[in-house]
Amino acid sequence: MRNKYKIVFRLLLLFVLPFLTFRICEAASANIDITAKDKTVKKGDTVIVSIYLTSDDLIGDFEGYLSYNADILEFDNDGGVAAGGEGLVKITDTNVPQGDTERKYALKFHTLDYGEAVLSLTDETGVYAFDTGDNMSVSRNQLKIEVVSDKSVSDNTNLKELKITPGTLSKEFSKENTSYQVTVGLDINQLVISALAEDDKATVSITGNKDFKTGHNTVEISVKAQSGKVRTYTIDVLKEEASEETGEENPGQDKGEVVDSTAIGKLQLEKEADNTYLTGGFYLHLLTPGEDVTIPEGYEKTSLIVDGTAITVYANTLDLDSDFLLVYGENKSGLKGFYQLDRRENTVQRFNPVSVKEGEKLVIPKNARNIEHYQNQIVILGIVAAVLLGICSALAIGIIRMVLKNKNTED
């Protein structure tokens, strides 16, 4: 009898199993479409991003995580079902009273900068069936929004100046030429780069200028225009090995050039909150000169790349190739002013506009000329005072003698 029940149970199982398998294969699915009316906008515009959910089954709860480029777009947190910022928005729509097959969410963004922003839902996004609460399989897309410039915005991505230390570029710098080479010795791990953009509103950044390995290394200097357009200049840095025949550690160095290799590479930047410090055997808090600060005559504003960051420096207009630059800052003693930076030896000292280093061309500022003029005037006045003092002394002696003579005569 028991065998008969087993046979009947197996027959029923074989009959029901195909239907169960078919039901599992028919899992609920949903589609998410991210779209916007305008995919090409301008800086300062408002962009409405719509998220559409569709499914053949009833949609229940939804939790979505939308990522975006925070440097190009800013999310308008209006306090609805969506909240977040800094590159990620969370959409929470749970405990829905009634399921539906279509659903729409609208998010407002403002454009901050030029470039292309990509909006997409992360893998943590979940769409759940209303009837069962099961997680649906989801297909989704990406949305790209391009922020373009108008005619009034500059798209100048040219460099005006490019200098390096140590070494020499393989060819003379030209803003149209974006590729250069340089050979350095075994002890060089990075370059000191001075890069000045042709447009003051463009920004300069650098990558790859650290920890050179033996052989070829690529340093990239990117110039981002106000419009968001970018041009990249490259320097192929060849770091040579030690010479086995001569035993030289730096065969790529010019034999006629004396370089203190122990000083190269000391220049560094340290950042604490919004403060930037220039270090390397010294400690200088970099500052921006106020309106009451006069830039020394004969110097123009430029930039120097240190640790991949551009800092503001001032170069002598009569000798732009000079190794000496000016930086404005405050030392440990709290003394603010201009300091002279030797970008070859990476040293900093207080700037004295009257003193001129040998081989350095320097224009003496007007205030220095005024000091010299006043000093000359003081010398002249001193001479005149001495002469007058001598005359007064002679007159006093003469008067005393006359008084004494008259007194003797009366006696």
C-alpha positions in Angstrom: 0.0 0.0 0.0 2.8 2.4 0.9 4.5 1.8 -2.4 1.2 2.8 -4.2 1.2 6.1 -2.3 4.8 6.8 -3.3 4.0 6.1 -6.9 1.0 8.4 -6.9 3.1 11.2 -5.1 5.8 11.0 -7.7 3.3 11.1 -10.6 1.8 14.3 -9.1 5.2 15.9 -8.5 6.2 15.2 -12.2 2.9 16.8 -13.3 3.2 20.0 -11.1 7.0 20.6 -11.5 6.8 22.0 -15.1 4.3 24.6 -13.9 6.4 25.6 -10.9 9.5 26.1 -13.1 7.5 28.2 -15.6 6.3 30.4 -12.7 9.9 31.0 -11.5 11.1 32.0 -14.9 8.5 34.6 -15.1 10.1 36.9 -12.5 8.9 40.5 -12.4 11.1 43.1 -14.2 11.2 46.9 -14.5 12.8 49.5 -16.7 14.2 52.9 -15.6 14.7 55.7 -18.1 16.7 58.8 -17.0 16.0 61.7 -19.4 16.0 65.5 -19.6 14.3 67.9 -22.0 17.5 69.8 -22.7 20.7 67.8 -22.8 22.9 70.7 -24.0 22.7 73.7 -21.6 24.7 76.7 -20.5 26.4 77.6 -17.3 23.8 78.9 -14.7 20.8 77.2 -16.3 18.3 75.0 -14.5 18.0 71.4 -15.6 15.0 69.1 -14.8 16.0 65.4 -14.8 13.1 63.0 -15.0 13.3 59.3 -13.9 10.6 57.0 -15.4 9.8 53.6 -13.9 7.7 51.2 -16.1 6.8 47.5 -15.6 4.2 45.0 -16.7 3.7 44.2 -13.0 2.6 46.5 -10.2 5.5 48.6 -8.8 5.7 48.9 -5.1 8.5 50.5 -3.1 11.5 52.2 -4.9 14.9 53.2 -3.6 17.2 54.8 -6.0 20.7 56.3 -5.7 21.5 58.7 -8.5 25.2 59.7 -9.0 26.3 62.9 -10.9 29.3 65.2 -11.4 29.2 67.6 -8.4 31.7 69.9 -10.0 29.4 70.6 -12.9 25.9 70.1 -11.4 24.3 71.1 -8.1 21.3 69.3 -6.8 18.3 71.5 -5.6 17.3 69.8 -2.4 13.6 70.7 -2.2 12.7 68.3 0.6 10.6 65.8 -1.4 11.2 62.1 -1.9 14.8 62.9 -3.1 17.6 64.2 -0.9 21.3 64.5 -1.0 24.1 66.4 -2.7 27.9 66.3 -3.3 27.5 63.9 -6.2 24.8 61.5 -4.9 21.0 61.8 -4.5 18.9 59.2 -2.7 15.2 58.7 -3.9 13.1 57.0 -1.2 9.5 56.1 -2.2 8.3 53.4 0.2 5.2 52.2 1.9 3.1 53.0 -1.2 -0.6 52.4 -0.6 -1.3 51.2 -4.1 0.9 49.8 -6.8 1.1 51.1 -10.4 2.8 50.2 -13.6 4.3 53.6 -14.3 5.9 56.1 -12.1 7.8 59.4 -12.5 10.3 61.4 -10.4 11.5 64.9 -11.3 14.8 66.3 -9.9 16.1 69.9 -10.3 19.7 70.7 -10.9 21.7 73.9 -11.5 24.7 74.0 -13.8 27.9 75.2 -12.1 30.7 74.8 -14.6 31.4 73.8 -18.2 31.9 70.2 -19.3 30.0 66.9 -19.6 28.0 65.5 -16.6 27.0 61.9 -16.4 23.9 60.9 -14.4 23.3 57.2 -13.6 21.7 54.9 -11.0 24.0 52.9 -8.8 23.8 49.1 -8.3 22.2 49.7 -4.9 19.0 50.8 -6.6 16.0 48.6 -5.9 12.5 48.3 -7.4 10.1 46.0 -5.6 6.9 44.3 -6.7 3.8 45.5 -5.0 2.1 42.1 -4.7 5.0 40.0 -3.4 7.6 42.6 -2.3 10.3 40.8 -4.4 13.1 42.8 -5.9 12.5 43.2 -9.6 15.2 42.8 -12.2 16.0 46.3 -13.5 17.3 47.7 -16.8 18.5 51.3 -16.7 20.3 53.9 -18.8 22.7 56.8 -18.4 22.0 60.5 -19.1 24.7 62.8 -20.3 24.3 66.6 -20.0 26.8 68.9 -21.7 27.3 72.4 -20.3 28.6 74.6 -23.1 29.7 78.2 -23.1 28.3 81.2 -24.8 30.3 83.6 -27.0 31.3 85.8 -24.1 33.3 83.0 -22.4 36.9 82.3 -23.4 38.0 78.9 -24.7 41.7 79.8 -24.8 43.6 76.7 -23.7 47.1 77.9 -24.6 50.2 78.1 -22.4 52.1 81.3 -22.5 55.2 80.0 -20.7 56.6 76.6 -19.9 59.9 76.2 -17.9 61.4 73.3 -16.1 64.2 72.7 -13.6 66.5 70.8 -13.8 67.2 70.0 -17.4 66.2 71.7 -20.7 63.3 71.0 -23.0 64.2 69.3 -26.2 62.9 72.2 -28.3 62.0 75.9 -27.7 58.6 76.2 -26.2 55.7 77.2 -28.5 52.1 77.3 -27.5 51.1 75.3 -30.6 53.5 72.5 -29.8 52.1 70.2 -27.1 54.9 67.5 -26.9 58.4 67.9 -25.4 61.2 65.7 -24.1 63.8 66.1 -21.4 66.6 63.8 -20.0 67.3 63.8 -16.3 69.8 62.0 -14.0 69.3 59.1 -11.7 68.8 61.3 -8.6 65.9 63.3 -10.0 62.4 62.2 -9.0 60.4 65.2 -10.1 60.6 68.5 -12.0 60.1 72.0 -10.8 57.7 73.3 -13.5 56.6 76.9 -14.2 53.5 77.0 -16.4 51.6 80.2 -17.2 48.3 80.1 -19.0 47.8 82.7 -21.8 44.3 83.5 -20.4 44.1 84.6 -16.8 40.8 82.9 -16.4 42.2 79.5 -17.4 43.4 77.0 -14.8 46.6 74.9 -15.0 47.0 71.4 -13.4 49.7 68.8 -13.7 49.8 65.0 -13.3 52.6 62.4 -13.4 55.3 64.7 -11.9 56.3 62.4 -9.0 58.4 59.4 -8.3 60.1 59.0 -11.7 61.2 55.5 -12.6 64.1 54.5 -14.7 63.2 55.0 -18.4 60.4 57.0 -19.9 57.9 58.9 -17.7 55.0 61.1 -18.9 54.2 64.4 -17.3 50.9 66.0 -18.4 50.1 69.7 -18.0 46.4 70.4 -18.6 45.0 73.9 -19.3 41.3 74.2 -18.7 39.7 77.2 -20.4 36.8 79.1 -18.9 34.5 77.4 -21.4 35.6 73.9 -20.0 37.7 73.1 -23.1 41.0 71.4 -22.2 44.4 71.2 -23.9 47.1 68.9 -22.6 50.9 69.5 -23.0 53.1 66.4 -22.4 56.7 66.1 -21.3 58.4 62.8 -21.9 60.9 62.6 -19.0 63.8 60.1 -19.7 65.4 59.1 -16.4 68.8 57.5 -17.2 70.5 54.7 -15.4 74.0 55.1 -13.8 76.8 54.8 -16.2 78.8 51.6 -15.8 81.9 52.8 -17.7 82.4 56.2 -16.0 80.5 55.5 -12.7 78.6 58.8 -13.1 75.3 58.9 -11.4 73.9 61.6 -13.6 75.1 61.1 -17.2 72.2 63.2 -18.6 73.4 66.4 -16.8 75.3 69.0 -18.8 78.9 68.8 -17.7 79.2 72.6 -17.9 76.4 73.1 -15.5 76.9 72.9 -11.7 73.7 71.7 -9.9 73.4 71.0 -6.2 71.6 67.7 -6.6 70.9 67.6 -2.8 68.7 70.7 -3.1 66.7 69.7 -6.1 63.3 68.2 -5.2 63.0 69.8 -1.7 60.2 72.2 -2.7 56.9 70.9 -1.3 53.4 72.1 -0.5 51.5 71.4 2.7 47.8 72.1 3.0 45.8 72.6 6.3 42.2 73.5 5.7 42.2 76.5 3.4 45.9 77.4 4.1 48.8 76.5 1.9 52.4 76.3 3.1 55.6 76.2 1.0 58.2 74.0 2.7 61.6 72.6 2.1 64.2 73.7 4.6 61.8 76.7 5.4 58.2 77.3 6.2 56.2 80.0 4.4 52.5 80.5 4.6 51.4 81.5 1.1 49.0 84.5 0.9 47.3 86.6 -1.7 48.5 90.2 -1.7 45.8 92.7 -0.7 44.9 95.9 -2.5 47.2 97.8 -0.2 50.2 95.7 -1.3 52.3 97.1 -4.2 53.8 94.5 -6.6 57.5 95.3 -7.1 58.0 97.2 -10.3 59.3 95.1 -13.1 57.6 91.9 -12.0 54.6 90.2 -13.5 52.2 87.6 -12.2 52.8 84.0 -13.3 52.5 80.5 -11.8 54.8 77.7 -10.6 53.7 74.0 -10.4 54.7 72.5 -7.0 53.5 69.0 -6.1 51.0 69.1 -9.0 49.5 72.4 -7.7 49.9 75.8 -9.3 51.0 78.6 -6.9 51.1 82.3 -7.7 54.6 83.7 -8.2 56.0 86.9 -9.8 58.8 86.9 -12.5 61.2 89.6 -13.6 59.9 91.0 -16.9 63.4 91.8 -18.1 64.6 88.2 -17.4 61.7 85.7 -17.6 64.3 82.8 -17.7 65.8 83.9 -14.3 65.9 81.3 -11.6 64.7 83.8 -9.1 61.0 84.4 -8.5 59.0 86.3 -5.9 56.3 84.8 -3.7 54.1 86.6 -1.2 53.6 85.1 2.2 54.2 85.0 6.0 57.0 83.3 7.8 57.0 81.6 11.2 57.7 84.9 12.9 54.5 86.5 11.4 56.4 88.7 9.0 54.4 89.3 5.8 55.9 90.4 2.6 57.6 89.3 -0.6 60.2 86.5 -0.5 62.7 85.5 -3.2 62.5 81.9 -4.4 65.5 80.3 -6.1 63.8 77.6 -8.2 67.1 76.0 -9.0 68.4 75.5 -5.5 64.8 75.6 -4.0 65.7 78.2 -1.3 63.7 81.1 0.0 64.9 84.3 1.6 63.4 87.7 2.4 63.2 90.0 -0.7 65.4 93.1 -0.6 64.7 95.2 -3.7 68.0 97.1 -3.3 70.3 94.1 -3.3 71.0 92.5 -6.6 72.4 89.0 -7.0 75.2 88.5 -9.4 73.9 87.7 -12.9 70.3 88.6 -11.9 68.6 91.5 -13.7 66.4 93.5 -11.4 64.4 96.7 -11.7 64.6 98.8 -8.5 61.1 99.8 -7.4 60.1 103.4 -7.1 60.0 103.3 -3.3 63.7 102.1 -3.3 64.6 105.1 -5.5 62.8 107.4 -3.1 64.7 106.0 -0.2 68.0 106.6 -2.0 66.9 110.2 -2.9 66.0 110.9 0.8 69.4 109.5 1.9 71.2 111.8 -0.5 69.2 114.8 0.8 70.0 113.9 4.4 73.8 113.8 3.5 73.6 117.2 1.9 71.6 118.7 4.8 74.3 117.2 7.2 77.1 119.0 5.3 75.2 122.3 5.3 74.6 122.0 9.1 78.3 121.3 9.7 79.3 124.4 7.7 76.7 126.5 9.6 77.9 125.1 12.9 81.5 126.1 12.0 80.5 129.6 11.1 78.5 130.0 14.3 81.5 128.7 16.3 83.9 131.2 14.7 81.5 134.1 15.3 81.1 133.1 19.0 84.8 133.0 19.5 85.2 136.4 17.9 82.5 137.9 20.1 84.1 136.5 23.2 87.5 137.9 22.3 86.0 141.4 21.7 84.2 141.4 25.1 87.4 140.4 26.9 89.4 143.1 25.1 87.0 145.8 26.0 87.0 144.7 29.6 90.8 144.9 29.8 90.7 148.4 28.3 88.3 149.6 30.9 90.4 148.2 33.7 
